[in-house]
Amino acid sequence: EPELAVAWAFTKDGDELYLVIRGGVVAYDPWNKKTYPVDATDVLFSLWRAVRLNLPGGAQWMIDSFIDVNASQVLSESEFEQVLSEGLVAVYHGKSVEVVSMSELLGVFNYAGTTAGVVKLKMKFPYAPILHILTTGIASVIPMEYALGDKYEAALAESNYGKNPSAWAKYVIPGEEDPSYRLLKDKPVSTGPYYVADYREGS
């Protein structure tokens, strides 16, 4: 069921998946008592970062096996409308519906709220179960601004606001020494109804 992505559609040949991101979502940082807005850039950054970290024994293969994160990108709603005009296929509740506009696509999912950009995921090959993989923990979305701190603005600009995610390689290093990994391991943030207020390591 739609949560952070309110609607999705594949190209007819299945080589691209588009996710329309819900507007108005914030992540809560209980450590600094701040909120961070979550948008399409945060979604792509989170998937890209999971692959980049390549943690030992991690589940990043679930993303990397099917999605070319460096060939994926963030689109505005108006850019997405141009893609939609060529026709995409919305897959929802066991039905495949061809759509040619944002209003048609959102109508398939019965969504009438605001949106926060669109993520284009470039598939390595058509793989419909990718939707199920995107509901697992490895695909959890974190706010890029929280993860990168004072490097956020530079990383955002250098990637042309998610058009060239490979530019983020300068800001995230593979492995457990990555600063964003250490930060989120010790001080997690979340968008859901609960947050980590306190924990004792090893208990």
N, C-alpha and C positions, 0 to 999 in steps of 0.2 A: 504494500500500500504506500502511496506517496507520503513522504515525511519532509526531509530537507529538499529533495527534488519533488516538485509538484506535478511534473509531467516529463515524459521522455519519448523519444522517437528515433528510429533507425533509418539510415538510407535504405533504398530498395535492395541494394546488394549486401547490406548488413556490415559494410566496412567502417561505418561511423555511427556512434551513438551520441545523441544530444540530450543533455539533462537541463531542464529549466529549474532554476533554484528559487526557493521560496523567499519572499521579501520579509523584512522585519525580524529576522532571526538574530539573536545575539548569543555569544558565549560568555559565561560568567567566570571571572577570575576571582576565586574566593581569597586568594593570597594577598591581593592588592585591592580587593573590593571594587573591581572595575568590570565593565562589559565591553565586548568587542563585536561589532557587526560582522555577520558572516555572509559572504556572497560567493559568486561563481569562482573568483580567483582563489579563495580559501579552499574550495572543493578541489580544484585542480592541483593546487600546491600540496594538499594533504596526500593525494594519490601519488603525485610525483615524488614527494619526500619519502614516502614508505618504500618506494623502489630505490631511491638514491641511498637511503640509510643501509639497505641490504643487510639487516641484522642477522647474526648467526642464528639458525633455527627459526627465523621469522617466517611470516606468511606472505611476504611481499611477492613471492612467485605467483600468488593468486591474481595479482594485478599485472605483473610484468609478463606473464605468459600470454596474456590476451590483449593488453593495451600498450601502445607505443606512447608513453607519457610525454616524451619530448616532441612528438608530432601532434599532440593534442593542444587545444588552446581555448581561451575564454572569448566568448562573443557577447556583444551587446544585443539587446532585444531587436534593434533595428537590423543589425547584421544577420541575426537569425531569421528574421522575416524574409530576407533575400534567399536564404537557403531553403526555407519552407516553400517559397513560391515554386520551386522545382519539384516539390512533392516529397514527403517523408512518410514513414509508416509508424503509427503509434500502436504499441502492443500493450493491452491492458485488459485484465479480467478475461483472458482467453480469446480476445478478439484482436484482429489486426485491422486498423483503419487508416486509409490514406488521408493525409491532411496537407493543406497548402497555405495555412495561415496560423498565427499564434492563437487567435480566438478559437479556431477549429480544434487545435491541439488541446488547449486548456479545457475546452468543452468536453472532450473525450474523458478527461479526468475530473470533470465537474468542479474545476477550480476557478474562483473568481477574484482571488486576492492579488496582492502585489508580487512582483518578481524581482530577483537580484542578479540578473545576468544568466548566461547560458554557458555550459561547458560542452565543448566538442571533444569526445573521446575517440581517438583514432585507433580502430581495432587492428590487430595484427592479422586477423582472419575473422570471418563472421562467427559469432559465438553468443547465441541468445541467452544462455544461463549467466552471462555477465551481470545481469540485473541482480541475481541472487548473491553473487560475490560482493557487489557493492553494498549489501546489507550487513556484511560481516565486520568484525572488529578492525581488520587491517585497513578498511576503507573509511574508518571514522574521520570526521572532518574537524580540524582544529583551525583556529584563527591564525593566519600567517603573521599578522601583526604581533600577536603574543609570542609566537615561536621565534621570530627573528628580532624582536625588540627594536633597538635603534637602527638596525640595518634594514628594516622593513621598507621604508620609502625608497631607498636605493635599489633594493631587489625588485620592487614592484616596477619602478621606472625602467630598469635595465631589461626586464622581461617584456617591455611594452605592454604592461598591465595584463600579463597572462597570454600574450600572443606568441611569446618565445620562451617557454618554461625552462629550456636548457640553460638560460642565463642564471638560474637559481643555483647551479652547481657551485658557484663561487661562494655561496652562503650556507650550504649544507654539505658536510663531509660524510662519507660512508662510515658506519660503525658507531659504537657506543660512546665515542669521544665527542661526537657532534654536540655543540652547545644546545641546540633545540631538543635533542634527545634527552640530555641530562636535565634540562628544565622541565620538560613534560613528564619525565619519569618521577621527579620529586614533587612537582607542583602542577598536577593536571588541571585542565579547565574543561568545561563541557557546555553543551547547549540544552541538555535535557532538563527534566523536572527535579533532578537531584544533583548535588555537587559534593566533592570530597571536602569535608570541613576539617578532618583530622585523620591521621593514620599512624600506626606504629609498625615500623618495618619488621618483618619476620613473624608477626603475630597472625 
